Amino acid sequence: MTPQLSYSAHARRLLALGIPLAGSQLAQFSVHMTDVVMMGWYGLDELAALVLGSGFWFILFIFLAGFGFAVMPLVATASGQGDATTVRRATRMAIWLSLLAAILIYPVFLFSDRVLLALGQKPEIAALARPYLAIAGVEMIPALMVAVLRSYFSALERTRIILIVVLGAVVLNAALNWVLIFGNLGMPALGVSGSAIASLIVNIAMVVVLALYAQAKTPENDLFRNPFKPDWPMFRTVFRMGIPIGATALAEVGLFNAAAVMMGWIGTASLAAHGIALQITALTFMVQIGLSQAATIRVGNAAGRGDRAEMRRGAAVAVVLSVVMATFSTVLFLSMPETLIGLFIAPDEPERDAVLAIGASLMFFAAVMQYSDGGQVVTLALLRGLHDTAVPMWLAGVSYWIIGLPVAYLFGFVFGWGAEGVWMGFIFGLTMAWLSMSWRFWRQKAAIPQPA
């Protein structure tokens, strides 16, 4: 019998996994920030089209990437069992499903301008977004492949390669943007389309590097053997896990997008302050995501070994580390709210004072939200480690949309709290998700998942 690890040993292993994963999340976030900053230098209409188009793309991506995210618990469990065959089967079928999903969804991108117009967007911005999305639709294929391979390497605890590749992507993306957006080195200035082409090239490069690394460094899994061989039992398993994972992520993203619409009802200053506060919280949330992915891997690996005691000890350490991170973020947000908000506002902006005032008040709510937001994402990850995805999807949907969104409207507009009231909805929704998922993880008997 394997000796039990101490709590400190669990913490060291979680951090060894979680820190590179958090770094890769922050680096991926930097890719998007680079696009926004460089397009802002090019033109405001083009920036609006990029923000609109990338938001449209991300909503579809986060749902379809559920198949790639399903690889993490499946491979972690199989790895704990020493089952290389299941590792290969799960990864291959996730690639199949991701490719199929990307191909089927592509027509939506070709008619994206009609969708955007139906959603009330300005015709000139929708027209600029259409060529961007036509290219970004092709990008969906390598982007989903990257999601599969990142989950594969994460589950095998090979997280450094992910960090290295994503950091390389940040540099390559910035260089390609400089050439293709602005027309440097003799290239034509392509604006928004140049940004899309850059992202497509970057994702293709990431797929190639990760695939070559998988072939060279994990030959025991023979990942690309019989790539065209169907495996319908595992296909169904990845599908059954992937759809709830994608839907859960979509429910949370949808809540924040709905809140942005509400902020627009209140006023431009409120919407700007809301967007800035979300950008700041997103940075700290990347660390929680890295920790949550490490938790999925550790729990899945322990479940694969049939070691329930170690699984629960590792889970407890993940929760404690999440609370520590949330406490650090809370202190940061409460100690310098106006300084943080001010980093995103030009000194000569006419509405700077109004945005600073609203943003500073929102940072108080962002600080309170750190515990529930971090808690729900880590607990959700623990459940995924047990291959439990369907019920958490419903818990998240009810928490975000049946509780969170109505509370946001109630406090924001009925009680007249404005922007702060909308953020109260975040706190209620995320807290309910955290509590309900925690109850499910710690109170359920949780049978050890078996391979398909």
RAMOKA-V605136 format. One record per backbone hydrogen bond with DSSP energy under -0.5 kcal/mol. NH is the residue of the N-H (numbers start at 1). CO is the residue of the C=O. If there is no record, write none. Layout:
BEGIN
nh=NH co=CO
nh=NH co=CO
END
This chain:
BEGIN
nh=10 co=6
nh=11 co=7
nh=12 co=8
nh=13 co=9
nh=14 co=10
nh=15 co=11
nh=16 co=12
nh=17 co=13
nh=18 co=14
nh=19 co=15
nh=20 co=16
nh=21 co=17
nh=22 co=18
nh=23 co=19
nh=24 co=20
nh=25 co=21
nh=26 co=22
nh=27 co=23
nh=28 co=24
nh=29 co=25
nh=30 co=26
nh=31 co=27
nh=32 co=28
nh=33 co=29
nh=34 co=30
nh=35 co=31
nh=36 co=32
nh=37 co=33
nh=38 co=34
nh=39 co=35
nh=40 co=36
nh=41 co=37
nh=42 co=38
nh=43 co=39
nh=47 co=43
nh=48 co=44
nh=49 co=45
nh=50 co=46
nh=51 co=47
nh=52 co=48
nh=53 co=49
nh=54 co=50
nh=55 co=51
nh=56 co=52
nh=57 co=53
nh=58 co=54
nh=59 co=55
nh=60 co=56
nh=61 co=57
nh=62 co=58
nh=63 co=59
nh=64 co=60
nh=65 co=61
nh=66 co=63
nh=67 co=64
nh=69 co=65
nh=70 co=66
nh=71 co=67
nh=71 co=68
nh=72 co=69
nh=73 co=69
nh=74 co=70
nh=75 co=71
nh=76 co=72
nh=77 co=73
nh=78 co=74
nh=79 co=75
nh=80 co=76
nh=81 co=77
nh=82 co=79
nh=83 co=78
nh=84 co=82
nh=87 co=83
nh=88 co=84
nh=89 co=85
nh=90 co=86
nh=91 co=87
nh=92 co=88
nh=93 co=89
nh=94 co=90
nh=95 co=91
nh=96 co=92
nh=97 co=93
nh=98 co=94
nh=99 co=95
nh=100 co=96
nh=101 co=97
nh=102 co=98
nh=103 co=99
nh=104 co=100
nh=105 co=101
nh=106 co=102
nh=106 co=103
nh=108 co=105
nh=109 co=105
nh=109 co=106
nh=110 co=106
nh=111 co=107
nh=112 co=109
nh=114 co=111
nh=115 co=111
nh=116 co=112
nh=117 co=113
nh=118 co=114
nh=119 co=115
nh=120 co=117
nh=121 co=116
nh=126 co=122
nh=127 co=123
nh=128 co=124
nh=129 co=125
nh=130 co=126
nh=131 co=127
nh=132 co=128
nh=133 co=129
nh=134 co=130
nh=135 co=131
nh=136 co=132
nh=137 co=133
nh=138 co=134
nh=138 co=135
nh=139 co=135
nh=140 co=136
nh=141 co=138
nh=142 co=138
nh=143 co=139
nh=144 co=140
nh=145 co=141
nh=146 co=142
nh=147 co=143
nh=148 co=144
nh=149 co=145
nh=150 co=146
nh=151 co=147
nh=152 co=148
nh=153 co=149
nh=154 co=150
nh=155 co=151
nh=156 co=152
nh=157 co=154
nh=158 co=153
nh=159 co=157
nh=162 co=158
nh=163 co=159
nh=164 co=160
nh=165 co=161
nh=166 co=162
nh=167 co=163
nh=168 co=164
nh=169 co=165
nh=170 co=166
nh=171 co=167
nh=172 co=168
nh=173 co=169
nh=174 co=170
nh=175 co=171
nh=176 co=172
nh=177 co=173
nh=178 co=174
nh=179 co=175
nh=180 co=176
nh=181 co=177
nh=182 co=177
nh=183 co=179
nh=184 co=178
nh=184 co=179
nh=187 co=184
nh=190 co=180
nh=190 co=188
nh=191 co=181
nh=193 co=190
nh=195 co=191
nh=196 co=192
nh=197 co=193
nh=198 co=194
nh=199 co=195
nh=200 co=196
nh=201 co=197
nh=202 co=198
nh=203 co=199
nh=204 co=200
nh=205 co=201
nh=206 co=202
nh=207 co=203
nh=208 co=204
nh=209 co=205
nh=210 co=206
nh=211 co=207
nh=212 co=208
nh=213 co=209
nh=214 co=210
nh=215 co=211
nh=216 co=212
nh=217 co=213
nh=218 co=214
nh=221 co=218
nh=222 co=218
nh=222 co=219
nh=225 co=222
nh=227 co=224
nh=229 co=226
nh=230 co=228
nh=235 co=231
nh=236 co=232
nh=237 co=233
nh=238 co=234
nh=239 co=235
nh=240 co=236
nh=241 co=237
nh=242 co=238
nh=243 co=239
nh=244 co=240
nh=245 co=241
nh=246 co=242
nh=247 co=243
nh=248 co=244
nh=249 co=245
nh=250 co=246
nh=251 co=247
nh=252 co=248
nh=253 co=249
nh=254 co=250
nh=255 co=251
nh=256 co=252
nh=257 co=253
nh=258 co=254
nh=259 co=255
nh=260 co=256
nh=261 co=257
nh=262 co=258
nh=263 co=259
nh=264 co=260
nh=265 co=261
nh=266 co=262
nh=267 co=263
nh=271 co=267
nh=272 co=268
nh=273 co=269
nh=274 co=270
nh=275 co=271
nh=276 co=272
nh=277 co=273
nh=278 co=274
nh=279 co=275
nh=280 co=276
nh=281 co=277
nh=282 co=278
nh=283 co=279
nh=284 co=280
nh=285 co=281
nh=286 co=282
nh=287 co=283
nh=287 co=284
nh=288 co=284
nh=289 co=285
nh=290 co=286
nh=291 co=287
nh=292 co=288
nh=293 co=289
nh=294 co=290
nh=295 co=291
nh=296 co=292
nh=297 co=293
nh=298 co=294
nh=299 co=295
nh=300 co=296
nh=301 co=297
nh=302 co=298
nh=303 co=299
nh=304 co=300
nh=305 co=301
nh=306 co=302
nh=306 co=303
nh=307 co=302
nh=308 co=306
nh=311 co=307
nh=312 co=308
nh=313 co=309
nh=314 co=310
nh=315 co=311
nh=316 co=312
nh=317 co=313
nh=318 co=314
nh=319 co=315
nh=320 co=316
nh=321 co=317
nh=322 co=318
nh=323 co=319
nh=324 co=320
nh=325 co=321
nh=326 co=322
nh=327 co=323
nh=328 co=324
nh=329 co=325
nh=330 co=326
nh=331 co=327
nh=332 co=328
nh=333 co=329
nh=334 co=330
nh=335 co=331
nh=336 co=332
nh=340 co=336
nh=341 co=337
nh=342 co=338
nh=343 co=339
nh=343 co=340
nh=344 co=341
nh=345 co=342
nh=349 co=346
nh=352 co=349
nh=355 co=351
nh=356 co=352
nh=357 co=353
nh=358 co=354
nh=359 co=355
nh=360 co=356
nh=361 co=357
nh=362 co=358
nh=363 co=359
nh=364 co=360
nh=364 co=361
nh=365 co=361
nh=366 co=362
nh=367 co=363
nh=368 co=364
nh=369 co=365
nh=370 co=366
nh=370 co=367
nh=371 co=368
nh=372 co=368
nh=373 co=369
nh=374 co=370
nh=375 co=371
nh=376 co=372
nh=377 co=373
nh=378 co=374
nh=379 co=375
nh=380 co=376
nh=381 co=377
nh=382 co=378
nh=383 co=379
nh=384 co=380
nh=385 co=381
nh=386 co=382
nh=386 co=383
nh=387 co=384
nh=388 co=383
nh=389 co=387
nh=393 co=389
nh=394 co=390
nh=395 co=391
nh=396 co=392
nh=397 co=393
nh=398 co=394
nh=399 co=395
nh=400 co=396
nh=401 co=397
nh=402 co=397
nh=402 co=398
nh=403 co=398
nh=404 co=399
nh=405 co=400
nh=407 co=403
nh=408 co=404
nh=409 co=405
nh=410 co=406
nh=411 co=407
nh=412 co=408
nh=413 co=409
nh=414 co=409
nh=415 co=410
nh=417 co=411
nh=418 co=412
nh=420 co=417
nh=422 co=418
nh=423 co=419
nh=424 co=420
nh=425 co=421
nh=425 co=422
nh=426 co=422
nh=427 co=423
nh=428 co=424
nh=429 co=425
nh=430 co=426
nh=431 co=427
nh=432 co=428
nh=433 co=429
nh=434 co=430
nh=435 co=431
nh=436 co=432
nh=437 co=433
nh=438 co=434
nh=439 co=435
nh=440 co=436
nh=441 co=437
nh=442 co=438
nh=443 co=439
nh=444 co=440
END
